[in-house]
Amino acid sequence: MSHFTCLNCDARFASADVQRDHYKTDWHRYNLKRRVAQLPPVTAEEFQQRVLSARSATDAALEEQNLSVYCQACRRQFGSQKAHDNHLNSRKHKELLARFERDQMTASGGSASTTASVCTRSVLEPRPHPALAAAAAGKGRLAFAERVAKADDDQEMDEDEDDEEFEDIEEEEVDSDEWDKIPENPLTERDCLFCAHNSEDLVENLKHMSVAHSFFIPDTEYCTDIEGLLYYLGEKVANYFICLFCNDRGKTFYSLDAVRKHMVDKGHCQMLHEGVALAEYAEYYDYSSSYPDNKEGMDIDDEVVPDLLDGDEYQLVLPSGAVIGHRSLLRYYRQRLRPERAVVLQKSDRKLHRVLSEYRALGWTHTQQLSAARKARDIHLMKRVQSKWQMKLGCKANKLQKHYRAQVLI
């Protein structure tokens, strides 16, 4: 009798290694969950049957999710069987089905087609995300980041080649049929981006989109390739079904009509021309003419060296005249001194002059006047000292409160 058992699964094992491997299986974990729920354990055969049934149910649900049903009588496509069943019970479908059967009977001369022949079932292939498709075509933000990373890698490779010599490695050629073929852009510069309208030329198309859909090209005066810009916008809308304003951030669409309806209903008939999206349209714009120091024939890629700034270790004077000070002088820069304000208040000698005029009327001389003024200043100083000491004495004796009321608990 074996001593290695699993009480949870009611199983016995020949060795300790087999027992430890059993503890890592899904069967053991499943019985642990059943034990927590106070349910009896299941055997290994029953567990395998439940796993197979769950997998078959999952596959059926995925197949039903990708199933598409097309009604030839109504010329409509449905993404689920439930939606198609509800459509079969509608009055409009019954009317169109009767008309379709009459047409078939007239054309073939036989009996009318059944409902099974009218409906066609097919499996939809999953479409790639529009952002990934745009990156595969060399467009969008992902492709821009990849081009920047590739340029950095090429620069590093050039630096390494200067130091060491590398052997040539033959690369394996990949057949072009293995790559997903990207469809051509069905929209030209004469086709509207938001409806099926076709104009005579590029100018008429821009006029139509401006009047009918309020579409405009931002910064038109700096756009160097309007035709290429419209072709690129048409490629985003027609091939990858990307909203021009949502730009990979919003809902995913799977048809040209769906993305056009979204842009018209949401008012997204405009380009997102701000933030990171500016790099996407950089090859169609040239803003060098808007630079303050722009000159004819200058290279916009040249490095700009700023002028030397004046200053010392505590402040920096910018070319505009503004002064940037050190943080240690913050308390002084926060001061708001007014030049018209007097720092020291002027003393009033009106009372002193009045007293001296009375003394002068009594016959005092100039010497007596000076001594009287000196004596008056001394008296004023003594009064200030006396009031100061009285204040200290009052604080020590707590005699500042003249009207005292006893704090009696009632």
C-alpha positions in Angstrom: 0.0 0.0 0.0 1.4 3.4 -1.0 2.0 6.0 1.6 1.9 8.9 -0.9 -1.7 10.1 -1.3 -3.7 13.3 -2.0 -6.7 13.6 0.2 -8.1 16.4 -1.8 -8.3 14.3 -5.1 -8.6 10.9 -3.4 -5.6 9.6 -5.3 -2.5 7.5 -4.5 1.0 7.8 -5.9 4.0 5.5 -6.2 6.7 8.0 -5.2 7.1 11.4 -3.7 8.1 13.0 -7.0 4.9 11.9 -8.7 3.0 13.3 -5.7 4.8 16.7 -6.0 4.1 16.8 -9.8 0.4 16.1 -9.0 0.2 19.2 -6.8 1.1 21.3 -9.8 -1.6 20.0 -12.2 -4.9 21.7 -13.1 -6.8 18.7 -11.8 -5.5 19.3 -8.3 -6.2 23.0 -8.4 -9.7 22.4 -9.7 -10.5 20.0 -6.8 -9.1 22.6 -4.4 -11.6 25.1 -5.6 -14.4 22.5 -5.4 -13.4 21.8 -1.8 -13.6 25.5 -0.9 -17.1 25.5 -2.3 -17.9 22.3 -0.3 -18.3 20.2 -3.4 -17.0 16.6 -3.8 -13.9 16.0 -5.9 -14.0 14.7 -9.5 -11.9 12.0 -11.1 -9.2 12.5 -13.7 -11.4 11.1 -16.5 -14.3 13.4 -15.6 -12.0 16.4 -15.4 -10.6 15.7 -18.9 -14.2 15.5 -20.3 -15.1 18.9 -18.7 -11.9 20.5 -20.2 -12.8 19.2 -23.7 -16.4 20.4 -23.4 -15.2 23.8 -22.2 -12.8 24.1 -25.1 -15.4 23.1 -27.7 -17.8 25.6 -26.2 -15.1 28.3 -26.4 -14.3 27.4 -30.0 -18.0 27.5 -30.9 -18.4 30.9 -29.3 -15.4 32.3 -31.2 -16.7 30.8 -34.5 -20.1 32.4 -33.9 -18.5 35.7 -33.0 -16.6 35.7 -36.3 -19.6 34.4 -38.3 -21.1 36.8 -40.8 -24.5 36.2 -42.4 -25.5 37.9 -45.6 -29.1 38.3 -46.8 -29.2 38.4 -50.6 -32.8 39.6 -50.7 -32.2 42.6 -48.5 -28.5 43.0 -49.4 -27.5 43.4 -45.8 -24.8 41.7 -43.7 -25.2 40.8 -40.0 -22.4 40.1 -37.6 -24.3 37.6 -35.4 -26.8 34.8 -35.8 -29.2 36.4 -33.3 -29.3 39.7 -35.3 -30.0 37.7 -38.5 -32.9 35.7 -36.8 -34.5 39.0 -35.7 -34.1 40.3 -39.3 -35.9 37.2 -40.7 -39.0 38.0 -38.6 -39.2 41.7 -39.8 -41.9 42.8 -42.2 -39.4 44.6 -44.5 -37.5 41.3 -45.0 -40.6 39.4 -45.8 -41.6 42.0 -48.5 -38.1 42.0 -50.0 -38.0 38.2 -49.9 -41.2 37.9 -51.8 -40.0 40.3 -54.4 -36.6 38.5 -54.6 -38.4 35.1 -55.1 -40.6 36.6 -57.9 -37.5 37.9 -59.7 -35.8 34.5 -59.3 -38.8 32.7 -60.6 -39.1 35.0 -63.6 -35.4 34.7 -64.4 -35.1 30.9 -64.0 -38.6 29.8 -64.7 -38.5 27.3 -61.8 -39.6 27.3 -58.3 -38.8 30.1 -55.8 -35.6 30.0 -53.8 -35.8 29.0 -50.2 -34.7 31.0 -47.3 -31.6 28.9 -46.8 -30.4 29.8 -50.3 -31.1 33.4 -49.8 -28.8 33.7 -46.7 -25.1 33.1 -47.0 -22.8 32.4 -44.1 -19.1 33.2 -44.0 -16.3 33.7 -41.5 -14.8 37.1 -41.2 -11.0 37.3 -41.1 -9.7 39.5 -38.3 -8.4 42.8 -39.6 -5.2 44.3 -38.2 -5.4 47.5 -36.1 -5.3 50.6 -38.2 -2.3 52.0 -36.4 -0.3 48.8 -37.2 -1.4 48.9 -40.8 -0.3 52.5 -41.0 3.0 51.6 -39.5 3.4 48.8 -42.1 2.8 51.4 -44.8 5.4 53.8 -43.4 2.8 56.3 -42.1 1.6 57.4 -38.7 3.3 57.9 -35.3 4.5 54.4 -34.9 6.3 54.5 -38.3 7.8 57.9 -37.4 9.2 56.5 -34.1 10.6 53.5 -36.0 12.3 55.7 -38.6 13.9 57.8 -35.8 15.1 54.6 -34.0 16.4 53.2 -37.3 18.3 56.5 -38.0 19.9 56.3 -34.5 20.9 52.6 -35.2 22.4 53.6 -38.6 24.4 56.3 -37.0 25.8 53.9 -34.3 26.7 51.4 -37.0 28.6 54.1 -38.9 30.6 55.0 -35.8 31.4 51.3 -35.2 32.6 50.8 -38.8 35.1 53.6 -38.3 36.7 51.7 -35.5 36.5 48.0 -36.6 36.0 46.1 -39.8 33.0 43.8 -40.0 32.6 40.8 -42.3 29.9 40.9 -44.9 27.0 38.7 -44.0 24.7 37.5 -46.7 21.1 38.2 -45.8 18.3 35.8 -46.7 16.0 37.2 -49.3 12.3 37.1 -48.4 9.8 36.5 -51.1 7.5 39.4 -51.7 4.5 37.2 -51.6 5.0 36.6 -47.9 4.3 40.2 -47.1 0.7 41.5 -46.9 -0.1 43.5 -50.0 -1.2 47.0 -49.1 -4.1 48.1 -51.3 -3.7 51.2 -53.4 -5.4 54.4 -52.4 -8.8 54.5 -54.1 -9.2 58.3 -53.4 -7.4 60.9 -55.5 -7.0 64.6 -55.0 -10.3 65.1 -56.8 -12.4 62.9 -54.5 -14.0 64.2 -51.3 -12.7 62.7 -48.1 -16.1 62.7 -46.3 -18.6 61.8 -49.1 -18.7 60.2 -52.5 -18.5 63.6 -54.4 -16.0 63.8 -57.3 -14.8 67.3 -58.4 -13.1 68.4 -61.6 -9.8 69.4 -60.0 -8.0 69.9 -56.7 -9.2 73.5 -56.2 -12.9 72.5 -56.8 -12.5 69.6 -54.3 -11.1 71.9 -51.6 -13.9 74.3 -52.2 -16.5 71.5 -51.9 -15.0 70.1 -48.7 -14.8 73.6 -47.2 -18.5 74.5 -48.1 -20.1 71.1 -47.4 -18.0 69.8 -44.5 -16.2 72.9 -43.1 -12.9 71.3 -43.8 -9.7 73.4 -44.1 -6.0 72.8 -44.3 -4.3 74.4 -41.3 -1.4 76.8 -41.9 -2.1 76.8 -45.7 0.6 79.5 -46.3 3.3 77.1 -44.9 2.1 74.0 -46.8 4.5 73.0 -49.5 2.7 70.0 -51.0 -1.1 70.2 -50.8 -1.6 67.5 -53.4 0.6 65.0 -51.4 -1.1 66.0 -48.2 -4.6 65.3 -49.6 -3.3 62.0 -51.1 -2.0 60.9 -47.6 -5.2 61.9 -45.9 -7.2 59.9 -48.5 -4.9 56.9 -47.8 -5.6 57.1 -44.1 -9.3 57.3 -44.6 -9.8 54.8 -47.5 -7.1 52.2 -46.8 -6.8 52.2 -43.0 -10.2 53.7 -42.0 -8.7 56.2 -39.5 -10.6 59.3 -38.4 -8.6 62.4 -39.2 -9.3 64.0 -35.8 -9.3 60.9 -33.6 -6.0 59.7 -35.2 -5.5 56.2 -33.7 -7.1 57.3 -30.4 -10.7 56.7 -31.0 -12.9 53.8 -32.2 -11.7 51.3 -34.8 -13.6 51.2 -38.1 -13.7 48.4 -40.7 -15.1 50.2 -43.8 -14.9 53.5 -45.6 -18.6 54.3 -45.2 -18.3 53.7 -41.4 -15.4 56.1 -40.9 -17.0 58.7 -43.2 -20.2 58.6 -41.2 -18.3 58.9 -38.0 -16.5 62.0 -39.1 -19.6 63.7 -40.4 -21.8 62.8 -37.4 -19.2 63.8 -34.8 -18.0 66.9 -36.6 -14.5 65.4 -37.1 -14.1 66.8 -40.6 -10.8 68.4 -39.7 -7.1 67.5 -39.2 -5.5 67.0 -35.8 -2.7 69.5 -36.2 -1.3 69.9 -32.7 1.0 68.1 -30.2 2.6 64.8 -31.4 0.4 64.8 -34.6 2.6 67.7 -36.0 5.4 65.2 -36.7 3.1 63.1 -38.9 2.6 66.0 -41.4 6.1 67.5 -41.1 7.2 66.5 -44.6 4.3 68.5 -46.1 5.0 71.8 -44.2 7.9 74.3 -44.1 7.8 76.9 -41.3 11.2 78.4 -41.9 9.7 81.6 -43.3 8.1 82.3 -40.0 11.4 82.4 -38.0 12.3 85.8 -36.7 15.9 85.6 -38.0 14.9 84.0 -41.4 17.0 85.1 -44.4 16.9 84.1 -48.0 19.0 81.1 -48.8 19.7 80.2 -45.2 19.8 76.6 -44.1 17.2 75.9 -41.4 19.1 72.9 -40.2 22.2 74.9 -39.1 22.9 75.0 -35.4 22.0 78.4 -33.8 24.6 79.7 -31.3 23.1 82.2 -28.9 24.9 85.5 -28.0 27.0 85.6 -24.8 25.1 86.9 -21.8 26.4 89.5 -19.4 26.3 89.1 -15.7 28.2 87.9 -12.6 27.9 85.0 -10.2 24.7 86.5 -8.6 22.7 87.7 -11.6 22.4 87.2 -15.3 21.4 89.9 -17.8 19.5 88.6 -20.8 19.7 90.2 -24.3 16.2 91.7 -23.7 17.5 93.6 -20.6 15.7 91.4 -18.1 17.8 90.4 -15.0 17.7 86.9 -13.6 19.0 86.9 -10.0 20.3 84.1 -7.7 18.0 82.4 -5.4 20.0 83.6 -2.4 18.9 87.1 -3.2 15.2 86.2 -3.3 14.3 88.3 -0.2 15.7 91.4 -1.8 14.0 90.9 -5.2 10.7 90.5 -3.4 11.0 94.0 -1.9 8.8 96.7 -3.5 10.5 100.0 -2.6 9.0 103.3 -3.8 11.4 106.1 -4.5 8.9 108.8 -3.5 8.4 107.3 -0.1 10.6 108.8 2.7 12.5 106.2 4.6 12.7 108.3 7.8 9.7 110.3 9.0 10.4 114.0 9.4 9.9 115.3 12.9 7.5 118.1 13.6 9.0 121.1 15.4 5.8 123.2 15.5 5.2 122.9 19.2 8.8 123.5 20.0 8.9 126.7 17.9 5.7 128.0 19.5 7.2 127.5 23.0 10.5 129.2 21.9 8.6 132.1 20.5 6.9 132.7 23.8 10.3 132.5 25.6 11.7 134.9 23.1 8.9 137.3 23.9 9.9 137.2 27.5 13.4 138.4 26.6 15.4 135.1 26.3 18.6 135.2 24.3 19.9 132.8 21.6 22.0 131.0 24.1 19.0 130.5 26.4 17.0 129.3 23.3 19.6 126.6 22.5 19.7 125.5 26.1 15.9 125.4 26.3 15.7 123.3 23.2 18.3 120.9 24.6 16.4 120.7 27.8 13.2 120.0 26.0 14.8 117.2 24.1 16.1 115.8 27.4 12.7 116.0 29.0 11.1 114.2 25.9 13.7 111.4 26.2 13.1 111.0 29.9 9.4 110.7 29.4 10.0 108.0 26.8 12.3 106.1 29.2 9.8 106.5 32.0 6.9 105.1 29.9 9.1 102.2 28.9 9.9 101.2 32.4 6.3 101.6 33.5 5.3 99.2 30.7 7.8 96.6 32.0 6.7 97.0 35.5 3.0 96.7 34.5 3.8 93.5 32.6 5.6 92.0 35.5 2.9 92.9 38.0 0.1 92.1 35.6 -1.4 95.6 36.1 -2.3 96.3 32.5 -6.0 95.4 33.0 -7.6 98.2 34.9 -11.1 96.7 35.2 -10.7 93.3 36.8 -13.5 90.8 37.3 -13.0 87.8 39.5 -13.4 84.5 37.7 -15.8 82.8 40.1 -17.1 79.4 39.3 -21.0 79.4 39.5 
